[in-house]
Amino acid sequence: MEDWQGCPRLGTWRRPGTDVVVLEARGRAGACVLQTTLEDGRIVQLGGEVIGESHTSYRGLVGELGLSLVPAFPALPGVETTVLNSGRFLEDDFGWMGDEDRASYSRVEGEFAALSRQVDVDDPWSHPEAERLDAISVGDWLRSVGATPDVVRSRELAMAALGAESVERTSLLADLRKEAAVGSPGFYNYDHWEAERVAEGSATVALTMADELGYRIRYNTLVSTIDVRPGGCSVVAASGELFDCDSVICALPAGPLRRVRITGVSDERLKSLRRHRHALASKAVFAYPTSFWEAQGQNGSAYAETGVLGGTWPQREGVLSALVPPERLAPLLASAPALVEGELIDEVVKMFGEPAGQPIASFLRHWGIDPLTEGYITAWRPGDVMAVGPLHGTHEPPFYVAGSDQWVCGYMEGAVCTGRAAAREALRRG
């Protein structure tokens, strides 16, 4: 074993007598964080972008790497945009709803918040009504407590904008647990989840770590087999290359993990791991010379009931991000590639007017069908929390699990906090 002390800012991994090899299936570092640079020097994010103040693990890593956080889109001026079948509305907080709907929304959100405070983030299975809360969808629960049809509609719009699965296919317990994790006072709120971004680009976090790891990262190394044994483990790449080691930390997303043959891990743990789901989504980005929407009184955040885009948000000056949620992905993928860009731009024009029709650059990343991700964020359909069970996020040394899938829900914070926790546990036991 090599005496490795060469990465001072990667403190979790740094311990004399320890060596690490990272097997990366892609030819780059970063997985679902990816960025590119426009001709004018602006860095554009094609994957994960934003975090909230409760994402302490990620915030800490950013500081350790000498990078900086700046306010993200929730702090920008202007009003939200909503495109419904009946037209376009420029008002914040689903202002297109009537007074009765607003009162219903406020009451139902209060009931949701009260329920979420009863859920133990680390052990939702201990809730006395866990099975019932998991069996019901958010949509069914909303109707059961008297939410008006437009309140249900507003939550559906919010889920589509997040690239998440429909409220009709999302477990109530999972949603309660997610909001409890960040101390949210109600439904998903951008101010709690997406208030900051890395000024240098979120992909720079992964790239900086990769630079420090150097030759210890083996790129283009797709894992096919993991053999776990108390006296030592073996990992076999698709190329046939063999890696012997004392322990394995697996950070593969739920979909690709199902294709890896794993031995020496209990059937119960493997069943829990392979029960996870991802929401299949695509991300689109449109770049313009300026944030022209601000002069129109819009803040760049939009919800869309029509088309395939679920909504937009301003990534940085002059750049709009958008997501295609699972329920709308099929028509996008079924379209001729030559048509897709124009059709998506037409949808942005419906949100922000004719200036949106002339981007200087546009990008489309199909994370949902990328074979190395097969998804975007973790999806929890009714029954999934109980089916995955309390083994979620746990380890069977010398086999450890990490990644966004092992947190409450998929996010950059999940990758960092579970990765560091798994590394600490492996080093402690080692």
C-alpha positions in Angstrom: 0.0 0.0 0.0 1.3 3.4 -0.9 1.8 6.1 1.7 -0.5 8.7 0.2 -0.5 12.3 1.5 -0.6 14.1 -1.8 -4.1 15.7 -1.8 -4.2 18.1 1.2 -7.6 19.5 0.2 -9.3 16.1 -0.1 -9.0 15.5 3.7 -11.5 12.6 3.9 -9.3 10.5 1.7 -6.0 11.5 3.1 -4.5 9.0 5.4 -1.0 7.5 5.6 -0.9 3.9 4.3 -4.0 4.4 2.1 -4.1 4.3 -1.6 -7.2 5.0 -3.8 -8.0 4.3 -7.4 -11.1 5.8 -8.9 -12.7 3.9 -11.8 -14.6 6.4 -14.0 -16.6 5.0 -16.9 -16.6 8.3 -18.8 -13.6 10.0 -20.4 -14.1 12.9 -18.0 -14.8 13.7 -14.3 -18.1 15.0 -13.1 -20.8 12.5 -14.0 -24.0 14.6 -14.1 -22.1 17.9 -13.8 -20.9 19.1 -17.1 -20.0 22.5 -18.5 -18.9 24.3 -21.6 -17.6 27.8 -22.4 -19.2 30.2 -24.8 -17.1 32.2 -27.2 -17.5 35.3 -25.0 -16.0 33.4 -22.0 -19.2 32.6 -20.1 -19.3 29.2 -18.5 -22.5 27.3 -19.1 -23.7 24.4 -17.0 -25.3 21.4 -18.9 -25.9 19.4 -15.7 -26.3 20.1 -12.0 -26.1 23.8 -11.1 -27.6 25.0 -7.8 -27.6 24.3 -4.1 -29.4 25.5 -1.0 -28.1 26.8 2.3 -28.7 23.5 4.1 -26.4 21.7 1.7 -23.5 21.9 4.1 -21.3 19.1 2.7 -21.2 20.6 -0.8 -20.7 24.1 0.5 -17.8 23.0 2.6 -16.2 21.2 -0.3 -16.5 24.3 -2.5 -14.7 26.3 0.2 -11.9 23.7 0.6 -11.3 23.7 -3.1 -10.8 27.5 -3.1 -14.0 28.1 -5.1 -16.8 30.5 -4.4 -20.6 30.6 -4.0 -22.8 33.4 -5.3 -26.5 34.0 -5.2 -28.5 32.0 -7.8 -31.7 32.9 -9.7 -34.2 33.2 -6.7 -32.5 36.5 -5.9 -33.1 38.1 -9.3 -35.7 40.8 -9.9 -38.9 40.4 -11.9 -41.9 38.1 -11.9 -42.4 34.5 -12.8 -43.9 33.4 -16.1 -46.5 30.7 -16.4 -47.7 29.4 -19.8 -51.1 27.6 -19.5 -53.4 26.3 -22.2 -55.4 29.5 -21.6 -52.5 31.8 -22.1 -49.4 33.4 -20.5 -49.4 34.9 -17.0 -46.7 37.1 -15.5 -47.2 36.8 -11.7 -45.3 35.2 -8.8 -46.5 32.2 -6.8 -49.0 30.9 -9.2 -50.8 34.2 -9.4 -53.0 32.9 -12.1 -55.1 31.1 -9.4 -58.2 32.7 -7.9 -58.8 33.7 -4.3 -60.4 30.4 -3.4 -57.5 28.5 -4.9 -54.9 30.7 -3.0 -56.7 30.0 0.3 -56.8 26.3 -0.5 -53.1 26.3 -1.4 -52.1 28.1 1.8 -54.1 25.7 4.0 -52.9 22.5 2.2 -49.3 23.7 2.3 -49.6 24.2 6.0 -50.9 20.6 6.5 -48.0 19.3 4.3 -45.5 21.2 6.5 -47.0 19.8 9.7 -46.8 16.3 8.3 -43.2 16.8 7.2 -42.1 17.8 10.7 -43.3 14.4 11.9 -40.9 12.5 9.5 -37.5 11.5 10.7 -35.2 12.2 7.7 -32.8 9.4 8.6 -35.5 6.9 9.5 -38.8 7.7 7.7 -39.7 4.0 8.1 -40.2 4.6 11.9 -43.2 6.9 11.3 -46.2 5.1 12.8 -48.1 5.6 9.5 -45.1 5.2 7.2 -46.7 2.5 5.0 -49.9 4.5 4.5 -48.0 7.7 3.7 -45.8 5.9 1.2 -48.7 4.1 -0.5 -50.5 7.3 -1.4 -49.3 9.7 -4.1 -48.9 13.4 -3.5 -51.8 14.0 -6.0 -54.2 11.7 -4.2 -53.2 13.2 -0.8 -53.9 16.7 -2.1 -57.4 15.8 -3.2 -58.0 13.9 0.0 -57.4 17.0 2.1 -59.7 19.1 -0.2 -57.2 20.9 -2.5 -58.9 22.6 -5.4 -58.1 21.2 -8.9 -56.0 24.3 -9.6 -53.9 23.7 -6.5 -53.2 20.1 -7.8 -52.4 21.7 -11.2 -50.0 24.1 -9.6 -48.0 21.3 -7.9 -48.0 19.4 -11.2 -46.5 22.4 -12.9 -43.9 22.7 -10.2 -42.8 19.1 -10.5 -42.6 19.4 -14.3 -40.3 22.4 -13.9 -38.0 20.4 -11.6 -37.8 17.5 -14.2 -39.4 15.3 -11.5 -42.1 12.7 -11.9 -45.8 13.7 -11.7 -47.5 14.3 -8.4 -49.6 11.3 -9.4 -46.5 9.1 -9.3 -44.6 10.6 -6.4 -44.9 9.0 -2.9 -46.2 11.4 -0.2 -43.8 10.0 2.3 -40.8 10.6 0.0 -41.9 14.2 -0.6 -42.4 14.8 3.1 -39.0 13.4 3.8 -37.3 15.5 1.1 -38.7 18.7 2.5 -37.9 17.7 6.1 -34.3 17.3 5.0 -33.9 21.0 4.3 -36.2 22.3 7.0 -38.6 23.6 4.4 -41.8 25.3 5.7 -43.9 23.7 3.0 -43.7 22.6 -0.6 -40.5 22.7 -2.6 -39.2 26.2 -2.5 -36.4 27.6 -4.7 -35.2 29.8 -1.8 -34.4 26.7 0.3 -33.1 24.4 -2.5 -31.6 26.5 -5.2 -30.4 29.8 -3.7 -26.7 29.5 -4.6 -24.4 28.4 -7.4 -20.6 28.0 -7.8 -19.3 31.1 -9.5 -16.6 29.1 -11.3 -19.2 26.5 -12.4 -20.4 23.4 -10.6 -18.4 21.1 -12.9 -15.3 23.0 -11.8 -15.7 21.3 -8.4 -15.3 17.9 -9.9 -12.6 19.0 -12.3 -10.6 20.5 -9.4 -10.8 17.3 -7.4 -9.8 15.3 -10.5 -6.7 17.4 -11.0 -5.6 16.7 -7.5 -6.2 13.0 -7.8 -4.2 12.9 -11.0 -3.3 9.4 -12.1 -5.4 7.8 -9.5 -8.4 8.3 -11.7 -8.7 5.6 -14.4 -11.0 7.1 -17.2 -13.0 5.1 -19.7 -13.1 2.2 -17.3 -16.5 0.7 -17.2 -17.1 -1.8 -14.3 -18.8 -5.1 -15.0 -18.2 -7.1 -11.9 -17.6 -6.5 -8.2 -16.6 -9.4 -6.0 -16.8 -8.6 -2.3 -14.8 -10.7 0.2 -13.8 -10.1 3.9 -10.1 -10.6 3.0 -10.1 -8.4 -0.1 -12.3 -7.4 -3.0 -11.9 -7.6 -6.8 -13.4 -5.3 -9.4 -13.4 -6.3 -13.0 -13.7 -3.8 -15.8 -15.5 -4.4 -19.1 -12.1 -4.6 -20.7 -11.2 -7.5 -18.5 -8.8 -5.5 -16.4 -8.7 -6.7 -12.7 -8.4 -4.5 -9.7 -7.7 -6.0 -6.3 -8.5 -3.9 -3.2 -9.3 -4.0 0.5 -12.7 -2.2 0.1 -15.0 -0.8 -2.6 -17.0 2.4 -2.5 -19.7 2.2 -5.2 -21.1 5.5 -6.5 -22.9 4.2 -9.6 -26.4 5.6 -10.3 -29.4 3.3 -9.8 -29.8 2.4 -13.5 -26.2 1.6 -14.5 -25.7 -0.2 -11.2 -28.3 -2.9 -12.2 -26.0 -4.0 -15.0 -23.1 -4.7 -12.7 -22.7 -8.2 -11.4 -22.1 -8.0 -7.6 -21.2 -11.0 -5.4 -20.5 -11.2 -1.7 -23.2 -8.7 -0.8 -26.4 -9.9 0.8 -29.5 -10.4 -1.3 -31.4 -7.9 0.9 -28.9 -5.1 0.3 -28.7 -5.7 -3.4 -32.5 -5.8 -3.6 -32.7 -2.4 -1.8 -30.0 -0.9 -4.1 -31.7 -2.1 -7.3 -35.1 -1.0 -6.2 -34.2 2.7 -6.7 -35.6 4.7 -9.6 -34.5 7.7 -11.5 -36.7 10.3 -13.1 -35.8 10.4 -16.8 -35.3 13.9 -18.0 -33.4 16.0 -20.5 -31.8 19.4 -20.0 -31.8 22.3 -22.5 -29.8 25.5 -22.3 -30.3 28.7 -24.3 -27.7 31.4 -24.4 -28.3 35.1 -25.3 -26.2 38.2 -25.4 -28.0 39.6 -22.4 -30.8 38.8 -19.9 -33.4 40.6 -22.1 -36.3 39.2 -20.1 -35.4 41.4 -17.1 -36.2 44.5 -19.2 -39.7 43.0 -19.7 -40.2 42.6 -16.0 -39.6 38.8 -16.0 -37.1 37.1 -13.8 -36.4 34.2 -16.2 -38.2 31.5 -14.1 -41.1 29.9 -15.9 -43.6 27.1 -15.7 -45.1 25.5 -18.8 -48.2 23.5 -19.2 -47.9 23.2 -23.0 -45.0 21.8 -25.1 -42.3 19.5 -23.7 -40.3 22.0 -21.5 -41.5 21.9 -17.9 -40.1 25.3 -17.2 -37.0 27.5 -17.2 -34.7 29.4 -14.8 -31.9 31.8 -15.4 -28.6 30.0 -15.0 -26.5 33.2 -15.2 -26.5 36.4 -17.1 -28.1 35.8 -20.5 -28.4 32.1 -20.1 -31.7 30.1 -19.5 -31.8 26.5 -18.3 -34.8 24.3 -18.9 -35.8 20.7 -18.1 -37.9 18.2 -20.0 -39.7 16.1 -17.4 -40.3 12.4 -17.6 -43.9 12.6 -18.8 -42.8 14.8 -21.8 -39.6 13.1 -22.7 -41.2 10.6 -25.2 -42.4 13.3 -27.7 -39.0 14.9 -27.5 -37.1 11.7 -28.3 -39.6 10.8 -31.0 -38.9 14.0 -32.9 -36.5 14.3 -35.8 -33.3 15.8 -34.3 -33.3 18.5 -37.0 -36.7 19.7 -35.7 -36.0 19.6 -32.0 -34.0 22.8 -31.5 -36.4 25.0 -33.4 -39.4 23.5 -31.6 -37.8 24.1 -28.2 -36.9 27.6 -29.1 -40.5 28.2 -30.1 -41.6 27.2 -26.6 -39.2 29.7 -25.0 -40.6 32.4 -27.3 -44.0 31.6 -25.9 -42.6 32.3 -22.4 -40.4 35.3 -23.1 -41.4 36.8 -26.5 -39.7 37.2 -29.8 -36.2 38.1 -28.4 -36.0 34.5 -27.2 -36.1 33.3 -30.8 -32.5 34.2 -31.5 -30.1 32.5 -29.1 -26.4 32.7 -29.8 -26.1 29.1 -28.7 -28.3 26.2 -27.5 -27.5 22.9 -25.9 -29.5 19.7 -25.2 -28.3 17.0 -22.9 -30.3 13.7 -22.7 -29.5 12.6 -19.1 -32.5 10.3 -19.0 -31.2 8.0 -21.8 -27.4 8.5 -21.2 -26.3 4.9 -20.5 -24.0 6.0 -17.7 -26.7 8.0 -15.8 -30.1 6.7 -17.0 -31.8 9.5 -15.2 -31.7 13.0 -13.6 -32.9 13.0 -10.0 -34.1 10.2 -7.8 -37.7 9.3 -8.2 -39.8 7.8 -5.4 -43.1 6.4 -6.7 -45.8 5.3 -4.2 -44.5 2.3 -2.3 -40.8 2.8 -3.1 -39.7 4.2 0.3 -41.0 1.1 2.0 -39.7 -1.2 -0.7 -36.1 0.2 -0.6 -36.4 0.1 3.1 -34.1 1.0 6.0 -31.0 -0.5 4.3 -31.1 2.7 2.1 -27.7 4.4 2.3 -26.2 1.7 4.6 -23.0 -0.3 4.0 -21.9 -3.9 4.2 -18.2 -3.6 4.8 -16.0 -3.9 2.8 -18.7 -2.8 0.3 -19.8 0.8 0.7 -22.3 2.9 -1.2 -22.4 6.6 -2.0 -23.9 9.0 -4.5 -27.0 11.1 -4.8 -29.2 8.0 -4.9 -28.1 7.2 -1.3 -29.3 10.6 0.1 -32.9 11.7 0.6 -33.2 12.7 -3.1 -30.8 13.1 -6.0 -28.7 16.3 -5.8 -25.1 17.4 -5.7 -25.2 17.6 -2.0 -26.1 13.9 -1.9 -23.0 12.9 -3.8 -20.7 14.8 -1.5 -22.2 14.0 1.9 -22.6 10.3 1.2 -19.2 10.1 -0.6 -17.4 11.6 2.4 -19.4 9.5 4.9 -18.6 6.3 3.0 -14.9 7.2 2.8 -14.7 8.0 6.5 -16.3 4.7 7.3 -14.1 2.7 5.0 -11.0 4.4 6.4 -12.1 3.8 9.9 -12.7 0.2 9.4 -9.6 -0.2 7.3 
